[in-house]
Amino acid sequence: IVFNGGNELPGGVVSQSFNTVIGVEYEVTFDVGYYDYNVNNSGLLGIRASVDNGAGTLLDTTFDVSNVVEVNPNFSAVGFSFIADSATTTLSFSDITEGDGTGNSAGGGADIYFDNVTVVAVP
């Protein structure tokens, strides 16, 4: 998945709901990288990951993508865990990159890539 591809405006969101078992810990992992067209970029290049149980947010965390390798074609593996408290859980990733996507402002001109999202129960 690519956020901000081709200088699109930041702010994309992708979500998936899945069955979970109450009280079980789950580990979420994914690969992330970026390509920055603006070499002087000083803005936030980031993804927010949130886990929702339908009644509220279990986890809301951000990943500063500028701390990982630039895609060529490298990715960095990142992750987090949560304990389910409902039978259905929604995992969402949102683009929190600063800027207008044109390459002329902080965060603009950067494409964020992520792939290989996995959710597994921790034994």
TORDREN-593847 format. One record per residue (C-alpha): residue number from 0; z negated, y negated, x negated. Coordinates in steps of 0.1 Angstrom, whole numbers, plus 5000, padded with zeros to 4 digits. Example, Ala and Ser with C-alpha at 12.3 -4.5 7.8 and 13.67 -1.06 7.14 Angstrom:
2
   nr     w     v     u
    0  4922  5045  4877
    1  4929  5011  4863
REM end
This chain:
123
   nr     w     v     u
    0  5000  5000  5000
    1  5008  4965  4987
    2  4990  4933  4998
    3  5009  4900  4992
    4  5042  4917  4982
    5  5070  4893  4976
    6  5047  4862  4979
    7  5036  4870  5014
    8  5004  4852  5025
    9  4971  4869  5016
   10  4950  4884  5044
   11  4965  4918  5052
   12  4943  4946  5067
   13  4947  4983  5070
   14  4922  5006  5088
   15  4917  5042  5097
   16  4891  5059  5119
   17  4880  5095  5113
   18  4853  5120  5124
   19  4821  5121  5104
   20  4788  5140  5107
   21  4757  5119  5112
   22  4734  5120  5082
   23  4760  5132  5057
   24  4769  5111  5027
   25  4806  5104  5021
   26  4823  5093  4989
   27  4854  5070  4992
   28  4877  5067  4962
   29  4909  5049  4957
   30  4932  5036  4929
   31  4938  4999  4926
   32  4959  4976  4905
   33  4978  4943  4907
   34  5009  4925  4895
   35  5004  4888  4888
   36  5035  4866  4888
   37  5013  4836  4879
   38  5000  4842  4844
   39  4976  4812  4848
   40  4961  4826  4879
   41  4924  4817  4881
   42  4917  4826  4917
   43  4901  4857  4932
   44  4923  4888  4934
   45  4903  4910  4956
   46  4900  4937  4982
   47  4871  4940  5007
   48  4862  4975  5019
   49  4842  4979  5050
   50  4828  5009  5068
   51  4821  5005  5105
   52  4804  5030  5129
   53  4815  5013  5162
   54  4781  4996  5167
   55  4781  4977  5134
   56  4790  4975  5098
   57  4774  5002  5075
   58  4789  4989  5043
   59  4808  4958  5033
   60  4817  4954  4996
   61  4843  4936  4976
   62  4863  4946  4945
   63  4876  4920  4921
   64  4910  4934  4913
   65  4914  4911  4883
   66  4889  4933  4865
   67  4912  4963  4866
   68  4944  4970  4848
   69  4976  4953  4858
   70  5001  4977  4875
   71  5028  4988  4850
   72  5023  5015  4864
   73  4986  5017  4856
   74  4959  5019  4883
   75  4921  5020  4880
   76  4900  5044  4901
   77  4872  5028  4920
   78  4849  5039  4948
   79  4817  5038  4968
   80  4796  5060  4991
   81  4780  5057  5025
   82  4759  5078  5049
   83  4774  5083  5083
   84  4753  5074  5113
   85  4779  5081  5140
   86  4805  5108  5149
   87  4834  5083  5143
   88  4837  5060  5113
   89  4863  5033  5106
   90  4872  5025  5070
   91  4890  4992  5065
   92  4906  4975  5035
   93  4914  4938  5036
   94  4930  4914  5012
   95  4907  4886  5002
   96  4929  4871  4975
   97  4927  4833  4973
   98  4958  4812  4975
   99  4989  4808  4996
  100  5010  4836  4981
  101  5035  4813  4965
  102  5023  4814  4930
  103  5014  4777  4931
  104  4977  4780  4938
  105  4948  4801  4927
  106  4954  4837  4936
  107  4990  4830  4947
  108  5018  4852  4934
  109  4996  4883  4929
  110  5005  4916  4945
  111  4976  4940  4950
  112  4984  4977  4950
  113  4962  5005  4962
  114  4968  5042  4967
  115  4953  5077  4969
  116  4925  5068  4993
  117  4902  5098  4998
  118  4870  5103  5018
  119  4850  5134  5011
  120  4816  5147  5022
  121  4792  5149  4993
  122  4779  5185  4990
REM end
